[in-house]
Amino acid sequence: MSETSERLSELEMRHAEQERVIEELSGEIARQWGVIERLERRLEGLAGRFMSLEEAIPPAPLTKPPHW
């Protein structure tokens, strides 16, 4: 095998490995994006529940602390 064909084979193997890694990373990014979207929806729901609970509780009257 000549030096040129060895170099070409090495480049082809590197290229194939890089394509595999890119595909894996792309899949992981897509999975994480789904997790982020679910967490955002959950956070919005919890924030809404918190705000409704906060609005339902009457404000505490302002009183001076006992040491005044």
Secondary structure, DSSP 8 states (H G I E B T S, - for coil): --HHHHHHHHHHHHHHHHHHHHHHHHHHHHHHHHHHHHHHHHHHHHHHHHHHHHHHS--------TT-
